[in-house]
Amino acid sequence: MEKRHRRFNGDKKAGRSILSGLEKRFIKKFTPKIPSFIETYHLTYLTLFWSLGIILFGYLARNDIRWLWGISILIFFQWLSDIFDGAVGRYRNTGLIRWGYYMDHFLDYVFICSVLIGYSFIIPDDLKYLFFFVFALFVAFMMNSYLYFATTNELRIYFFGFGPTEMRLIFIIINTLLIFFGKSYLAWSLPYVIVAAVIGLTIVVYHCQKTLWKEDMRNKSKGFHKNSAHTKRFR
């Protein structure tokens, strides 16, 4: 018997964010202009380079906070390579859909880790423990997206109008504030960021589990009626 596979939708993102409209127009305009010698997997692997640079600049920012400009530039470059790797693959029909899903999201995790490691060099020692909570919350949002995709084949990475692009923009804004107002800004705001993230995660998980519960009950109901009809035919 031939094995039937459900279509893999890992290359399609459900929902919208605040900047997704502008981002899609930007991608559509410039994807055909990317040189042919730059392959989709080149763009994906660039995240490793950007991540190492972010850690280095974070280390240098211990003594000169202006190195955070370098982190902001690398965050911008990571955004460019990240939005175009999948777009180039679709435009050229490279076929690297599952590989792209796996490597892109694994390297997203690497990128987030690099940003947090970079910040850990400049945050006061008595507040470094808070980064464990920040890291756990970032991973929780990622896990929610991947688990929801595994159960629905629908990839959701946008929450309350925020997605990866908006998150990168927030990092750049944080860097700018740190450069102009000093490290005390980060120390003051971090607990509030954690509380807001916990509330947001709670709402997201509640919504997702409620959707999956309804889907399970709907499938159970359909299965019950089918079994009932099957039973009647053999009475």
SELUM-357250 format. One record per residue (C-alpha): residue number from 1; x, y, z. Coordinates in Angstrom, 1 decimal. Layout:
- NUM,X,Y,Z
...
//
This chain:
- 1,0.0,0.0,0.0
- 2,1.4,3.4,-1.0
- 3,2.3,5.6,1.9
- 4,0.5,9.0,1.7
- 5,2.1,12.2,3.1
- 6,0.5,15.4,4.2
- 7,1.9,18.4,2.3
- 8,4.7,20.0,4.3
- 9,4.0,23.7,5.0
- 10,7.1,24.6,6.8
- 11,7.9,27.2,4.1
- 12,4.6,29.0,4.7
- 13,4.1,31.3,7.7
- 14,0.5,31.9,9.0
- 15,-0.6,35.3,10.2
- 16,0.8,38.8,9.9
- 17,2.9,41.2,11.9
- 18,3.1,44.9,12.0
- 19,5.9,45.1,9.4
- 20,5.1,42.0,7.4
- 21,3.4,43.9,4.6
- 22,6.4,46.2,4.0
- 23,8.7,43.2,4.4
- 24,6.9,41.2,1.7
- 25,7.0,44.0,-0.8
- 26,10.7,44.5,-0.1
- 27,11.4,40.8,-0.6
- 28,9.4,40.7,-3.8
- 29,11.3,43.6,-5.3
- 30,14.8,42.6,-4.5
- 31,14.8,38.7,-4.6
- 32,15.3,38.7,-8.4
- 33,18.3,41.0,-8.0
- 34,20.3,38.7,-5.8
- 35,23.4,37.5,-7.8
- 36,23.1,33.9,-9.0
- 37,26.3,32.8,-7.3
- 38,24.6,33.4,-3.9
- 39,22.6,30.3,-3.1
- 40,19.8,30.0,-0.6
- 41,22.0,27.8,1.7
- 42,24.8,30.5,1.7
- 43,22.3,33.0,3.1
- 44,21.1,30.5,5.7
- 45,24.7,29.7,6.9
- 46,25.5,33.5,7.2
- 47,23.6,33.5,10.5
- 48,26.6,31.6,12.0
- 49,28.9,34.5,10.9
- 50,26.5,37.2,12.2
- 51,26.1,35.3,15.6
- 52,29.9,35.1,16.2
- 53,30.2,38.8,15.4
- 54,27.5,39.7,17.8
- 55,29.2,37.7,20.6
- 56,32.5,39.5,19.8
- 57,31.0,42.9,19.8
- 58,29.2,42.2,23.0
- 59,32.5,41.3,24.6
- 60,34.1,44.5,23.3
- 61,31.2,46.6,24.6
- 62,32.2,45.8,28.2
- 63,34.8,48.6,27.9
- 64,33.2,50.7,25.2
- 65,29.4,50.7,24.9
- 66,29.6,52.1,21.4
- 67,30.4,48.6,20.1
- 68,26.7,48.0,20.4
- 69,26.4,49.8,17.1
- 70,28.2,46.8,15.6
- 71,25.7,44.4,17.1
- 72,22.8,46.5,15.6
- 73,24.5,46.4,12.2
- 74,24.9,42.6,12.4
- 75,21.2,42.2,13.6
- 76,20.2,44.1,10.4
- 77,22.4,41.9,8.2
- 78,21.0,38.8,9.9
- 79,17.5,40.0,9.1
- 80,18.5,40.5,5.4
- 81,20.0,37.0,5.0
- 82,17.1,35.4,6.9
- 83,14.3,37.0,4.9
- 84,16.0,36.2,1.6
- 85,17.2,32.6,2.1
- 86,13.7,31.2,1.8
- 87,12.6,33.7,-0.8
- 88,15.6,32.8,-3.0
- 89,14.8,29.1,-2.6
- 90,11.2,29.6,-3.7
- 91,12.1,32.0,-6.6
- 92,14.7,29.5,-8.0
- 93,12.8,26.4,-7.0
- 94,15.8,24.9,-5.2
- 95,13.6,22.3,-3.5
- 96,15.3,22.8,-0.1
- 97,12.1,23.1,1.8
- 98,12.6,20.7,4.7
- 99,16.3,21.4,5.0
- 100,15.5,25.1,4.9
- 101,12.9,24.8,7.7
- 102,15.3,22.7,9.9
- 103,18.4,24.8,9.4
- 104,16.7,28.2,9.4
- 105,15.0,27.6,12.7
- 106,17.9,25.9,14.3
- 107,20.1,28.9,13.4
- 108,17.4,31.3,14.7
- 109,18.0,29.6,18.0
- 110,21.8,30.1,17.6
- 111,21.2,33.8,16.8
- 112,19.0,34.4,19.8
- 113,21.6,32.7,22.0
- 114,24.3,35.0,20.5
- 115,22.3,38.1,21.3
- 116,21.7,37.1,24.9
- 117,25.4,36.1,25.3
- 118,26.4,39.5,23.9
- 119,24.2,41.3,26.4
- 120,25.5,39.2,29.3
- 121,28.9,40.9,29.0
- 122,27.5,44.3,29.8
- 123,24.7,43.7,32.2
- 124,25.5,44.2,35.9
- 125,26.6,41.0,37.7
- 126,23.8,41.1,40.2
- 127,21.2,41.0,37.4
- 128,22.7,38.3,35.2
- 129,20.5,35.7,36.7
- 130,17.5,37.4,35.0
- 131,19.0,36.3,31.7
- 132,18.1,32.7,32.5
- 133,14.4,33.8,32.6
- 134,14.8,35.8,29.4
- 135,16.4,32.8,27.7
- 136,13.7,30.4,28.9
- 137,11.0,32.7,27.6
- 138,12.5,33.0,24.2
- 139,12.9,29.2,23.9
- 140,9.3,28.8,25.2
- 141,7.9,31.0,22.3
- 142,10.0,29.0,19.8
- 143,8.8,25.7,21.3
- 144,5.2,26.8,21.1
- 145,5.6,27.6,17.4
- 146,7.3,24.3,16.6
- 147,4.9,22.2,18.6
- 148,1.9,24.0,17.1
- 149,3.3,23.4,13.6
- 150,3.9,19.7,14.4
- 151,0.2,19.2,15.4
- 152,-1.5,21.5,12.8
- 153,1.1,21.8,9.9
- 154,0.6,25.6,10.3
- 155,3.6,27.6,11.2
- 156,2.8,30.6,13.4
- 157,5.7,32.9,14.4
- 158,3.6,36.1,14.8
- 159,2.2,37.0,18.2
- 160,0.1,40.1,18.9
- 161,1.5,41.7,15.7
- 162,5.1,40.9,16.7
- 163,7.4,38.5,14.9
- 164,11.1,38.0,14.3
- 165,11.4,41.3,12.3
- 166,9.8,43.4,15.1
- 167,12.0,41.5,17.7
- 168,15.2,42.5,15.8
- 169,14.0,46.1,15.7
- 170,13.4,46.0,19.4
- 171,17.0,44.8,19.9
- 172,18.3,47.6,17.8
- 173,16.2,50.2,19.8
- 174,17.6,48.7,23.0
- 175,21.1,49.0,21.8
- 176,20.5,52.7,20.8
- 177,19.1,53.4,24.2
- 178,22.0,51.7,26.0
- 179,24.5,53.8,24.0
- 180,22.8,57.1,24.8
- 181,21.5,56.5,28.3
- 182,23.9,53.8,29.7
- 183,23.7,50.3,31.1
- 184,21.3,51.4,33.9
- 185,18.5,51.5,31.4
- 186,18.8,47.8,30.7
- 187,18.9,46.9,34.4
- 188,15.8,49.0,35.1
- 189,13.7,47.7,32.2
- 190,14.6,44.0,32.2
- 191,12.2,42.8,35.0
- 192,9.3,44.6,33.2
- 193,10.3,42.9,29.9
- 194,10.2,39.5,31.6
- 195,6.8,40.1,33.2
- 196,5.3,41.3,29.9
- 197,6.8,38.2,28.1
- 198,5.3,35.8,30.7
- 199,1.9,37.4,30.3
- 200,2.2,37.2,26.5
- 201,3.4,33.6,26.5
- 202,0.5,32.6,28.8
- 203,-2.0,34.1,26.4
- 204,-0.4,32.5,23.4
- 205,-0.3,29.1,24.9
- 206,-3.9,29.3,26.2
- 207,-5.1,30.3,22.7
- 208,-3.1,27.5,21.0
- 209,-4.2,24.7,23.4
- 210,-7.8,25.8,23.2
- 211,-7.6,25.6,19.4
- 212,-6.1,22.1,19.5
- 213,-8.6,21.0,22.1
- 214,-11.5,22.0,19.8
- 215,-9.8,20.3,16.9
- 216,-9.4,17.1,18.9
- 217,-13.0,17.1,20.0
- 218,-14.2,17.8,16.4
- 219,-12.2,14.8,15.1
- 220,-13.5,12.6,18.0
- 221,-17.0,13.6,17.1
- 222,-16.5,12.7,13.5
- 223,-14.9,9.4,14.4
- 224,-17.8,8.5,16.7
- 225,-20.4,9.1,14.0
- 226,-18.4,7.0,11.5
- 227,-18.1,4.2,14.0
- 228,-21.8,4.4,14.8
- 229,-22.8,4.2,11.1
- 230,-20.3,1.3,10.6
- 231,-21.9,-0.6,13.5
- 232,-25.4,-0.2,12.3
- 233,-24.5,-1.7,8.9
- 234,-23.4,-4.9,10.6
- 235,-26.3,-5.4,12.9
//
